[in-house]
Amino acid sequence: MGIYQAEDLQTFVSQVLQKLDVQKEDAKVVAEGLIRANLEGLDSHGISRLVVYAARLQDKRINNHPDINIKMIAPSAILVDGDNGLGHVVAFRGLKEGIEVAKEQGLAAVSIHSSNHFGTASYFCQLASQEGMIFFACTNSPPGIAPWGGTKAFFGTNPLAFGFPAKDRTPVIIDMSTSTVARGKIILAAKQEMLIPDGWALDQHGNMTNDPNEALQGTILPTGGAKGAALALAVEILAGVLTGAAISPNVKNIYDEKLVGGADVGHFFLLLDSKVYKESTAYENRLNYLLNLMKGIPTSSSDKPIRYPGERREKERKTRNHKGIELAESIYNELEQLGDELGVMFPSSCEAMLKKKI
């Protein structure tokens, strides 16, 4: 186990991807998205994903030079064919186009197909907030949870996210899976040979399990029971049906070594230009008023103030930016091996650098 500077890890990710013939600007987007997840404490969606991305680029099951096609299908509606590119890259291109359209039209809907895992939806919420966009994002994913009452994985964990830019404060960012826990956390637990808590998942026989490998063969429980399963369906309609991407059990898993062809993941974005609402309804001032009212509610513990979604992420980002990002030994070993194979040196840990200085 070691602690590493975010900037060093980001450089490593970018160099690895460029060695795999990913364009420099595209590699930068993926590197930033992955390390941002680590900085915010979402390690399941961070640099640990690089190894499988690299494997799929190497075996040509993810396109390192996608010909991303962006088409306007209505004045405020955009359809994106990701050509099986890296999910971060495809989503970033779609978001960039959506921002431009929303600035002109006041709003934009972006439907994306033929993509892959795009990391955390919160990353795109942050990018949209920087441009003053109120943002909604959702994506489908490989089968992970059963329909309510079912025993076989059908829907993906199908996360959805909201981003609200706020005046002179951290944006409000709500990023949640429709399952009790993100599948990535179970994948990470399996890599680290750790047990998972009760209530996360069932094995393939429908029994509660603490074994992450059994959970990956079975089903993850939906958050809030039937409500979570209903949300998963809604996301599937937006990200799968509406976009023209693969639907539910047809979405492929990039961790599957027998994967043939692209995963065909779908994403759906909705952007509203907050400037329109700033002028008509005083959006910024009213949002600040709401947040201040919420924070003024009496708390159950004096040392635990009320925080709105997005504040914890930002606090963790600042802490890890200063103290570094801790990587488990299993993750470090995988990354170092990947670097050795491609001729990219994995960075030294903060402890190692300190010893050199001494």
N, C-alpha and C positions, 0 to 999 in steps of 0.2 A: 504494500500500500504506500502511496506517495501523494504529495501535494504539488500541483503544477499551476503555473501562471496561465490565465485565460488566453493571453496574447500568444504564448508559445504553442498552446494546444490548437488555437485557431490557425496559426501558420502551418502546423503539422497537417491538419485536415486539408487545407488548401493545397499543400504540396503533394500530398497523396493523390488527391483527385486529379491534379494536373498531370501527374505521372500516368494516370489512367486515361489521359487525353480528353479530360473535361476542360472546357475553356476557362481561362483565368477568372473572368468575371462571374461565371457560373459557380466555379469552385469557391469563390469568396462568399457567395450567397449561402451555399450549403454550410460552409465552415462557421459563418456568423450565426446561422440558425441553430446548429448543433451546440455550439459552445454557449450561446445565450441560454439554452435549456439547462446546461450544467450550472451556469452562474445563478440561475433562479431556483436551483434545487430540484430540477426535474431531470435527474440523471438517467432515467429510463429512456428519455428521448434525446439524449445528448450524444457525446462522442462514442459511446458504446455501440451506436448504430453504424458507425463508419465501416466496420469490418464487413457487415452484410451488404452495405451499399457497394463497397469495393468488389466483393465477390460477384455481385450481379452485373457490375460494369465489366468485369473481366470475362465473364461467360456470356456477355452480350445480351443478357436478359433485361438490362436497363440500357437505354441508348445514351451514349456519352455525347453525341452531337445531334440532339433532337431538332427536327424541323418543325418548330412550334407554330401552328397555324391559328391566327386570331381573326375571327370573323364577326362583324356586326350583324346581328339578325333582327334588330330593332334599334331605334334611336338610343335606348338605354340598356340594351341587352347584348351581351357578348358571349360568344361560344368559342372555347379554346380547345384545340386538339393538341395534347401534350406530346404526341409522338413517342410515348413511353420514355420520356426523360426523367431525370431525378425530380422527385416531388417538390422539393424546395424551389428548384429552378422553374418548373412549370407554373407553380402557384405564384411565384414572384412575378413572372411575366404577366400572368392574368391579373394580378393585383395592380401592377403598374398601369396596365391599360384601363382597368376599372376606375382608378383614381382620376385619370385624365378625363374619362367620360363623365364621371360624377361632378368634376369641376365645371364642366360645360352644361350638363343637364340637371344637376342637383342630386341625381342618384344614378346608380348603375348596378345591374345584376350580371354576375360573371359565372357562367357554367363551364366546368372543365372536365374533360374525359381523357383517357389514355395517359394517366399520370401514375405516380407512385406515392409511397409514404412521404408526407411533407413535414414531419417533425411535429412541433407544437403549433396549434392554431394561434396561441397567444403571440407568437413571433410576428405573425401577419397582422394581428390586432395592433401591435406596437407600431409597426410600419405605417399602418393606416392612420393611427392616431397622430403620428408625426405630421401627417398631411391634413389634419383637421377632419378626418373622416369618422363618422359613426359607422361601425362595421359589424357585420354578422358573417360567420364562417362555419361551415360544417363539411365533413368528409366521411365517406364510407370506408370500410376496411374489411379485411378477411373475416370469415365467420368466427365469432367469439362468444356471443350470447344467444340463448334460445328465445323464441317468441314466448310470451307469458303462458305458462302451462305446458310448454314443450320441454324435451330432454336433450335435444340435439342442437348444437351451435348452428345458427342460421344468419342472424344479423352480425355485422361487425360491432366493435365497441363504439363506433359511430360518434365521435366527439363533436361538440358544437361550442362555439365561442362568441362572445360579444366584446366589442371594444368601444369605449366612450372617451373621447378626448376631454380633458378637464383643464380649466384655466389655472396656470401657475401651480399645478400639483400633478401627482402621478395619475395617468389615465386609469379609468375603471376598466378592468379586464377580467372577464368571467370566462374561464376555459374549463370545460368539464366533459368527461366521458359519459355516455349513457349507460355504462356498466359501473358496477360498484368500484372498480379500479381499472386503470388503463392497462391494456394487455402488455404494454412495454414494461410495466413494473413486475409482472410475472415472468417475462422473458429475462429481465435483469436478475431476478431472484434465482432463476434456474442456472444462469451463468455463474452466479456467486455461490451456488449450492446452499441456498438459504431456504427455510420453510416460509410459507405464506400464512397470514392470519386466517382464523376462522371467518367464514362469511364472504370470502372472496370468490370462491369457485367450487364447482362440482367436477368429479371425474367423469369418464365416459359412461359410467354406469349410473350416474345421477346421485352419487354419494358426495357429501362434503369432504373436501380434501385440503391438506396443508402442503402437499407435494406440488411444486410449480410445474413439473413435467407432466404429472397427471392432469393438472388444471389445463395445460395447453392442449391436451388430448380431449378434454371435456368441454365444459362451458363456464364462462364467467357470469356471475349473477348480475342482473340489471339493477341499476340504482333505483331505490324506491319501488322495487317490485314491478307491478304492472305499468306504473307510470314511466319507468325507465325503458321498458320494452316498447311502449307507445312512442316515446321520443326517438328511439332507435329506428322505428318505422318511418317517422316523419323525416329524419335525416336521410334515410335510404331513398325516399321519394325525391328529395331535393338534390342529393349528391349522386344518386344512381340513375333513377328514372328520368329526371328532368335533363340531366347532362348528356345522356347517351352512353354513360360508362357502364361497367359491369354491375350487376345487381346482386346484392346479398351473397348467397353461397358461391356465386360465380366470380367474386373478387378473389384474385390469387394472392398467396402469401409469399413474400420474397424470402422468407426463411425456409421455404420448402425447396429442398435440393432437387426435387423432381419437377420443379416449375418449368412449364413450357410456355413461351411467349410472355407478354407483358402482364403486369398485375391488373391493369386497367382500372385504377382507383379513380373515383370522381370527387370533385370538390365543388362547393357552391358558395359564392361570396355575394353579399349585398352591401353596397356602400351608399351612405347618405352624407352629403356635404354639410357639416355642422354650421358653416357660414350662413347657409340659407336660414337655418333655425335661429342662429344668433341674432339675425336682423328681425325675424318675425316673431319669435317667442322668447328672446333673451336666453337662449339655451345655456350658455356658459354660466351666467349668473345664477340661473335657477338650479343647475346641477350642483354648483358650489353650495347653494342654500340647502339643497337636499342632503348632501354629504355632511355638512356641518350639523344639521338637525339630527342625523343618524348618529353621529359621533358624540352628540350631547346626551344620548340616552344613558341612564344609570347602568353601571356594569356590575356583574356578579363578583368581580375581583378588582381591586384598585390597581393591581400591577398588570392587568390585562385590558388595555384600552380597546375600544371597538375599532376594527380596521375594515376598510372596504376591499373587495377583491381587486388585486393588483398591487396593494401596498406591501404585502408579505413578499411577493416576487421581487419588488424593487429593493426592499431592505436586504433580502438574501443576495441579490445581485451585487450590491455595494459591498457587502461583507466578503463574499467570495472573490470579488475583484481585488480586494485588499489582501485577504489571507490566502487565496489560492483555491484551486479545485481539487478535491480529494478523489483519487481513483483507486478502486479495489485492485488487488493484485491480479485477479483473473482478467480484468479489463486492460490493465497495463500490459500484461503478457501478450494478449491478443494484438494490441496496438503496436507494441514493439516488434512483434513477429511480422506484422503487415508492413511496417516501415522497413525492416530488413529485406523483405522480399522485393520491395520497390526501390530500394536505395534512398530512403528518406529517414533521417535520424530522428528518433523519438526524443523529445526534449528532456533535459535533466530536471529532476524534482527540485523544489525550492530548498529542501534540506541539503541536497547534493551541492547546489550552487552556494549555499551558505558555508559548507565545509571547505569548498574551493577557496572562498574569500578568506577564511580563517587560515 
